[in-house]
Amino acid sequence: MEEARHVLKSDRDASPLLVKIREHIGASPRELVCVTETFPVWEHASLQRGAEAYLASRETAAEWFGLSGPGREHTDIVTMLTLTETSWDTFDLGPVDYGTAAVGPEETMEVVRLGLVCTWAPGGLPVVLGLRGAQEHGGDDCRIDVLATSREAATAVRDEVTRLMRELDVCRGQVLMFGISEHRGNELVTFLPRPEVTADQVILPDGVLSSIDRHVAAIGEEAVRLRAHGQHLKRGLLLHGPPGTGKTHTVRYLMGRMTDCTVIVMTGVALRFISHAATLARRLQPAIVVVEDVDLVARDRSYDPEGNPLLFTLLDAMDGVGADADVTFVLTTNRAEVLESALAHRPGRVDFAVEVPKPDADGRLALLKLYAGELTVPDDLDGLVADTEGMTASFFKELLRRAVLAALREREWVSELDGELLKTVLDEMLDERQALTRTLLGGGERLPEESLGDHDFELDGMPHHGTAFGSHVTFE
């Protein structure tokens, strides 16, 4: 029996996995210290970049190796090594587990989901660096493990990999959106293409876009000199107005205008991740955090004395970024009148509010020409403009789409739209709107104007201080 135990222990001692680690590090797994740090799963690509940059700085050829054995999906690396040395449940050398992670809207990179590599600490001590990603039956994060005979050496490696990870962050300068995994319900980040919207494609009353530019872009352009003068950089912009007037389109313009900014878009149920977004924005500044339909979470507490828990999360997130951060919070809403007044109580929450109204006659004409694109339209559109009073940008976009579709039913290619066709399509759309209104209002009975969702709303006047949102501008 003693001889059998000796043979078994010798077999374990001869494990290629243990031999590889002992030859490099000069100690058994039981003698090693492990320093670990975990990150959200969407940071896996950045962690991989940090690890690769560290390895490149230490040696010319570092080969990853993997682990094989039952249960490795939910067993940490240190435990696998210890079990291999001390028990019947052994793990051994195996192939590296690789996966892919997004680094852009249409780009991915290869990442190590479970693997180790032998390397050296900044001081020259040998260490083993391990990476693992989210596992099928494990956690929803990625992590780095550094094994060494010295805690200081392991910590130094971990810290340097993390520093390089932040320097090479794949999210920097990207347009991002938080979402939810249907599989586990955890937070995920989606990379979105940066919109290409130019100023001439944003149809707003004179002065609106230039005011927004001054508040958002100009502050960023003067960030260094403003800091030198002790001025805060964090700012908040509220775009409010009826649905379809161009608030989101204006935000898309800002995204395209500020190409060096990291943009984080929050909407719907993803607003629960606003704290993550604020932290990411500060780390990757200059940054813009877009909160669409903010009234869903920032409704004034007078409507609900207990308040919405996400309201306090939003306020805390906006405050936590820090006044010196080059971060802009851009909020949009169709219902500015219901917003929490505390949004304006501190600089950097909402200090500039702009109404985006329904287009006037000049605006409606410009929208018709914008959405017509390269199509030729009649010179005289006055009648069409007059008949579309009160309509928003989204209405004109749909009008032109339907007109082109109707023209394609009669010919293979459309290069022009005549006035009669446009008028026919417009009459159909107006009739549809009236039918829908009759349905919603119970057979045509008009509701009071203030009860309708699609109406003009104006705060009190021209720019001044002391309103619910700091400085406020309306444009007639």
Beta strands, then each sheet from edge to edge (+ up, - down):
strand 1: 33-40
strand 2: 64-68
strand 3: 92-94
strand 4: 97-102
strand 5: 108-120
strand 6: 126-132
strand 7: 141-148
strand 8: 175-180
strand 9: 187-192
strand 10: 235-240
strand 11: 262-266
strand 12: 287-291
strand 13: 327-333
strand 14: 352-355
strand 15: 471-473
sheet 1: 1+ 7- 6+ 5- 2+ 3-
sheet 2: 1+ 7- 6+ 5- 4+
sheet 3: 9+ 8- 11- 12- 13- 10- 14- 15-
end
